[in-house]
Amino acid sequence: MSSVLHSEVDLTLEDPTDSAASRLPGDRRRGRAAATNASGRFEPVSRESFDDGWETLDDLPPLKTEVQEERARTIITRNDSPDLSFDRSINPYRGCEHGCIYCFARPTHAYMGLSPGLDFETRLFAKPNAAALLERELSRPGYTPRVIAIGTNTDPYQPLEKSYHLMREILEVMDSCSHPVAIVTKSSLVTRDIDILSRLAERNLVKVALSVTTLDRKLARAMEPRASAPHKRLGAIRLLSEAGVPATVMMAPIIPALTDSEIESVLEAAAEHGATEASFVLLRLPLEVSELFRDWLLRERPDRYRHVMSLIRSMRGGKDYDARWGERMRGRGPYADQIAKRFSLAAKRLGLNLRRKKLNIADFVQPQKGGVQLDLF
């Protein structure tokens, strides 16, 4: 590769030392990526755990995952973002036990009065009426079918799905009415539903994207502690492909100076396992995610801290994040251009993205019972 390119940006970096004092002891947060649990930005009072000198925090038990059931009123969320290829999505869960430290959805937990830190990984919400709501919404007069994306905010195949089966119930509704669906996940649990997915694939109604950020198992465990290991995600791509289900690989996100060196190797591994398409998203650090990610870097990769953050800011106009349309997913500047070019060249060499599959919306059959069933509640 050619020498690394840098944009002309004045980069003054300050270590987030304030977060070190509020970190929970390692034994309490074992298996979690975040180390802090600061109050959400909408709370009138800020609360943080700290050691009062009596070492009482060490006596507390490890954090356990708590699940609260939420009786949602609607299930299809709509958007008009020019950065997205879909205008509607479903999230059967709030929060995500995978605990990816870089997850851009973390700040949404603040709307629940909870912390985007450890609360996002440990205090989860399930919507047990998701499939019934979907059936009702699809049965409404005038509904026009378009691809529904699932997994765009929190992972529908996170460990909680093993007991709740909400994603499987949703897919059964999609299958019964021939509605197209696009799935994004970091979990090999998606292969549990190959029977339904293969039926959908026969009618060109489904695409599944596995997010593979790194092939380094140690890095993945630290960065995405409860997501499937990289080789398990690649294995899921192979099983889906062998079952006739179109499989995509996503590097979401690419982290400069940490995972960008793996662009070619990740795409090569995915192609060998049957992936036909590939895409990427540059690391995004909105709101509370910035401090959480910087604190994680200082704990897990302190030698990379300044290099990673300087490159991020070089692609974000000197800031940790730039939320403008057209730039938030890819960044700008010489280094961002280099990442995009490397990704494109590797995908082309491997025969990925030769034809992007457009899902079928013509065979949709509107449910007849959904509205009647839920009108009784």
N, C-alpha and C positions, 0 to 999 in steps of 0.2 A: 504494500500500500504506500501511497505517497505520504509525505509528511502531514501531520495534523494541522488543520486550518483553524485559525482563531479570528473572531471579529474584533474590531476596535471598540471595546467597551471597557470602561473603568470599573474594575471588579474589586470592591472592598468587602471582604467577608468577615463576619463576626460569628464566632462559635456560639451556639445557643446554650451557654453554660447555665442559664437559669433553670432549664429543664432537668438538669442533673440532680438537683436537690429534691425534686418532686417525683423521681422515678420510684416505682414500687420495687421491693426486693425481688431478686431473680427467681426465688423459689415460688413466690406468689403468682408470677406471671409466666411460669414455664409453659412453653408452647404457644406463646403470644408474641406478635411482632412489636406492638406498641409497648412502651414502658411507663407511660404517664396516662392520667385520666382527668385532665383538666376539664372544668365545667364548660358546657357549650356556650357559644357567643351570645345567645339570647337570654341567658340566665342573669337575674339581677345581682346575684351573689356568686363569686368565684370560690370554689372549694378544691383544695388539693391535699393529698396525703403527704405528711412529712414526719420525719423522725424527731420526736420531742426530747431525745436524749436517753429515754428509758428503753429503747430498742423494742418497743411494743409492736411495731409493724412486723417484726420477725415472727411473732407468735400467731399471726393471722393465717388462716388456711389458704391454700391456692385458690385462685379465681376459678369458678365453675361457670359453664355456659347456662344461662337462664333463658327460657323461652316463654313468651307471652302471646297468647292467641289474640288476633285482631279481627274483628268482624268488619271487613272493608265494605264500603258502599259501592265502589266501582273498582274495576281491575285493569282496564285498558287506559294507559297514560299516553297522551298525544303530545307531540312536539313539532315545532316548525324550524328547527335548527338547520341551517344550510350545510353544516359539517357532517350531518348524519344521512345515511342512505335509507332511513326508514322514518315514518312519521308517527308510529305507534309502538308501544312496548308493554310488557307485563313483568311485574316484580312480585312473585309470590311470597317473598320474604323481605324483611327490613333488617339491616345489619348483616354481617357475614362472618362466619366462624373461620373461614380461610385466613382472615387476618392479614391480608397483603398490606404491607406498610405504606405502599404508594397509592392505595385505592382512592380514586378521586371522589367516590361516593361517601367517604367518611364524614364530610361536613353535614350530610343530610340527617345524621343522628341528632344534631343540635336542634332540629325542628321537633324532636321528641322530648326535648328537655334533658338529653343525655350527652355524654362526651363522645366526640369523634375518635377518641383514643381507645382505651381498653373497653369501654362500654360498647363500641361498635362491633368488637369481636366477641363479647361475652353476653350482652343483653340483646337478644334477638326477638323478632316478631314474625309470626307465621299467620298467613291468611287462609284458614281452612275452608272458606267458602269461595276460593278463587275460581275453581272450575265452574261452579254454579253461576257465579257472576259473569264469567266469560260466556257461558251459554245464553244467558239473558241478554247480554250486550250484543252478541252476534245475531240474535233473533229480532232486534229492534227494526221496525220499518225504516227503510231507506239506508240501512247499513251497507257500505261499499267495501268489499274486501280488498285489503292490501297486506303485504307481509307484516306480521307481528314479530318483533324482536324480543327475545327473552334472554336475560343475562347481561343486559347493558348497564345495570346499576349494581346489583349484588348477584352472586352466583346462584342460579336455581338448583344446582346440584351440590351445594355445600352439604356438610355432614348431616344437617337437620333433615334433609330430604329423605334420608334412609328410613326415617320413622314416619314422616308426614306424607310422603308420596304425592305432594301437591303438583309437582311437575308432570308426573305420570298422568294424573287426572286431567291436567290441562291438555296434554298431548292426545288423550282419548277424545276430548271434545273436538280438537283440531282434526283428528282423523275422521270422526263421525260426520263432519260437515265439509271436509275437503278444504280446509283453510291453510294457506301457506304460513310457515313459521321459520325463523332464523334463530339459532341458539348459539350463545357464547358461554364457554365454561372453562374452568381449570381442573375439572374433576373427571376421573375415569368412570365415575358412577353413571355418566351418560350412557355407557354401554348396557346398563341394565334395561334400558328402554329400546334396544335395537329392534325388537319385534314391531313396535309401533312406528319407529323411525323408518324402518325399511318399507313398511306399507305406504307411508307418506312419500318416500323417495320414489317409489314406483309410479306415483302420479306427479312427480316433480313438485313436491310441496314442502320440502325441507332442505336446509343446509345447516351443518354443525361446524362451528369454529372452536378449535382448542387453542387456548392461549398458552404458548410456551415462551417464557421470558428468558430462560437460561437452561443449559444442559448441566450446569454445575449443581449437583445435588445438595452440597453443603450451603451454597449461596441461596438456593431455592428454599431450603428449610428455614434459614434465617429470615428471608424476605417474605415468604409466603408459607408460614409454618404449618397450616393445616390443609393446604391444597395438595392434590396428588403430586407425587414425585414426577420429575420431568419424563422419565422413561415410561411411567404409567400413562401420561398424557399422549406420548407418541404411540403407545400400544393401543390407546383408544382410537387414535386416528386410523391405525391399521384395521382394527375390528370394524369400524364404521365403513371404511372404504371397501373392505371385503364383503360387507353386507349390502353394498350398493348405495350407501348414504354419502352424498357429497361432503367431503371433509376439507376444511380450511385451517391453515395455521396462522395464528396471530402472534406477533411479538408486541405485546401490549402490557407494559410499556417497554420501549428501548431506553435504557439509562446510560447516558454518556459516561465513558471511562469506567463503567462497571459491567454492562452487558453488550454494548455496541460492538465489541470485538467478536461476538458470537453470531452476528447476523448471518454470515454465510453458513456456518456449521448448523445453526438451528434450521435454516431453510433446507439444507441438504438432508438432515435427519428426517424432517417432516415429509419431504418428497419421497424418500426411500420407504416411508411408512404409508404412502398412498395419498398424501394431501395433493389437491389439484389447484388450490388457490392460496394466496398469502397476502397479508396486510400487516401494517404496523401503526403504532401510535407512540409519539414521543412522550416521555415522562411529563405528567401534569401535576402541579403542586398548588392547587387552589386552597385558599383559606387555611384551616387548621392542618391540612396535609403537609404544608411546608415545614412547620416546626416538628411534626412527628417524624417526617422523613429525615430531616437534618439530625435529630436526636438519634435516630436509628443508625445513620451513617457514623456518627461519633462513637457509638457502642460497637458496631459490627465491622466497620471498615474505616477506622480513624485515619489511616494512611491515605485514603482516597478522598477524604472529605473536601479539601480545598479544590482538588482537581475536578471532581464531579460537579460541585456547586459553581465553579467558575465557568465550566462549559454550559451548564444549564442556563446561567444568566447571560452568557454570550448569545444564546438562541432565543432568549426571552426579553430582549431589549434592556438588559441590565437588571432585570427583576427575577424573582423566583418563578413567576408565572405571568403569562399574558393571555387573558381570556378572550381576546378578539376573535370573531369568526374568521375562519380561513387560516388562522395561525396557531390556535391552541392545540391542535392535534399534531402538527408537524414542526412548529417553530420556524425561525427564519435566520438567515445568515449563512456564512460559508460552511460551518460545521453541520448545520441542519441539512444543507444541500448535499453535503458529502454522505450523510446517513441515507438520505432518500435515494441518491444515485446508487450507492452500494446495494441497497435493498432491491431496487429495480433491476440492476444488472444480474444479481444472483438469482432472482426469481425467473428472469428471462432465460438464463443459462440452464435452469433446472426444469423448464417447461411449465412453470406455474403461471397462472393467470392468462393462459392462452385464450381461454373462453370463460367469461364469467357467467355463471348459470343464473338465469332469470327465472324465478319461481312462478308457478302457474296460479293465476287467480280466476281463471275462467270457469272452473268446475265447482266453485263454492256453492254449497246447498245450505240455505238458511235454516237453523234449528227451529223447530215448531213448538217445543215445550218449554224452552228456557224462561221466557217472559211470564208464562202462566205459573210455573213453579215458584218463582221468587216473588211474585205479586202477593203471595199469601203472608209474607213476613212483614 
